[in-house]
Structure formats: C-alpha cells, structure tokens
C-alpha cells in the first residue's frame, strides 16, 4: 500500500468591527455584512445558520466548503466580532476591510491573523 501525505494549510483571522451609535442591528444587516465578506474573500458558502438571543445580540454562521465564517454582535458595546477560518491562505484582507468600511454605520475595523499554518 502506498502511503500518501496530505497537508492542509489554514488561515484563521478575527476582525472586530466597531459600529456607530445609530447602526441598525438586524438580521438583514448581519447577512449583508457576511455576504460582503464572503464575496470579497471568494468564499464558497454551503449552509447558513442565524440565531437571535432573547435579550440582545445575534450570531450568524456560514459553513464554508473550506471551513467557517462566524459573526457575533454585541449591540450594547457597538461592535461585531468576525471569526474567519479558511483553507484559503491567499486572502486579500485589504479588499475585505475596504468592502466592510463601505457599509453604512461602520466606524472602525481591527483585524488580526490568529494563525496561518500547515497541518
């Protein structure tokens, strides 16, 4: 039997988006943000799951063919946290950030690459 070695490259990044006080947190706005990120990053979305918490806040998960995109909102603190885990190690974060900045109510963006490694 021939032994085959497979290496998987992953990229894990987090983005904290600060919103203006008048930003309208809604299911539609969250989907619009996730769709913008997915389009700019050329992600292949295979499933979507949304949950609104009883008091406040929302979570949206996009299952990707190469991993996941998760968005959490904290309206009481005026920010959205984005967690992107993907096998695409050639993402152009400048383009993603530029597209996010173009959305209404976005004040600032802080992004950090958590890891870029071979498994």
C-alpha positions in Angstrom: 0.0 0.0 0.0 1.3 3.4 -1.0 1.4 6.0 1.8 0.1 9.4 0.9 0.8 12.5 2.9 -1.7 15.3 2.9 -1.0 18.8 4.3 -3.8 21.3 4.9 -3.0 25.0 5.1 -5.3 27.0 7.2 -5.8 30.7 7.9 -7.6 31.9 11.0 -8.4 35.6 11.4 -10.5 37.7 13.6 -12.0 41.1 12.8 -13.5 43.5 15.4 -15.9 46.0 13.7 -16.9 49.0 15.8 -20.3 50.5 14.7 -21.8 53.9 15.1 -24.4 54.5 17.8 -27.1 54.7 15.1 -26.1 51.4 13.4 -29.2 49.3 12.9 -28.5 45.8 14.2 -30.8 43.5 12.4 -30.8 40.1 10.8 -30.7 41.7 7.3 -27.7 43.9 8.2 -25.8 40.9 9.6 -26.5 38.8 6.5 -25.4 41.8 4.3 -22.1 42.0 6.2 -21.5 38.3 5.9 -22.4 38.3 2.2 -19.9 41.2 1.7 -17.1 39.4 3.4 -18.0 36.1 1.5 -18.0 37.9 -1.8 -14.7 39.8 -1.2 -12.9 36.7 0.1 -14.4 34.5 -2.6 -15.8 32.0 0.0 -18.0 29.1 -1.1 -20.9 29.1 1.4 -22.7 25.8 1.7 -25.0 26.5 4.7 -26.2 29.4 6.8 -27.5 29.5 10.4 -28.8 32.5 12.3 -29.7 32.9 15.9 -31.1 36.0 17.7 -30.6 36.0 21.5 -33.6 36.7 23.6 -32.3 39.9 25.2 -29.9 41.3 22.6 -27.2 40.1 20.2 -27.1 37.8 17.2 -24.9 35.1 15.8 -24.6 34.1 12.1 -22.6 31.1 11.0 -21.7 30.4 7.4 -20.5 26.9 6.8 -17.9 27.1 4.0 -16.7 24.3 1.8 -13.3 25.2 3.3 -14.3 25.9 6.9 -16.4 28.6 8.6 -17.3 32.3 8.9 -18.9 33.3 12.2 -20.3 36.8 13.1 -21.4 37.7 16.7 -22.9 41.1 17.6 -22.7 43.0 20.8 -25.1 45.9 20.3 -24.6 47.1 23.9 -20.9 47.6 23.1 -21.4 48.8 19.5 -19.3 46.0 17.9 -19.4 43.0 15.7 -16.9 40.2 16.0 -16.0 38.2 12.9 -14.1 34.9 13.0 -12.9 33.5 9.7 -11.3 30.1 9.4 -10.5 29.0 5.9 -8.2 26.9 3.8 -7.6 29.9 1.5 -4.3 31.3 2.7 -4.2 33.9 -0.1 -7.0 36.2 1.3 -6.6 39.9 0.5 -7.6 41.4 3.8 -7.2 44.9 2.5 -10.0 44.3 0.0 -12.2 42.7 2.6 -11.7 45.6 5.0 -12.3 48.2 2.3 -15.6 46.5 1.4 -16.7 46.4 5.1 -15.8 50.1 5.5 -18.2 50.9 2.7 -21.1 49.6 4.6 -23.3 52.1 6.5 -22.6 52.6 10.2 -19.1 51.2 10.3 -16.7 53.3 12.4 -13.5 51.2 12.6 -12.1 47.8 11.9 -9.3 45.9 13.7 -8.2 42.7 12.2 -5.7 40.1 13.5 -4.4 37.0 11.9 -4.5 34.3 14.6 -2.7 31.7 12.7 -1.5 30.7 9.2 -0.2 27.2 9.5 0.2 23.8 7.8 -1.5 20.8 9.5 
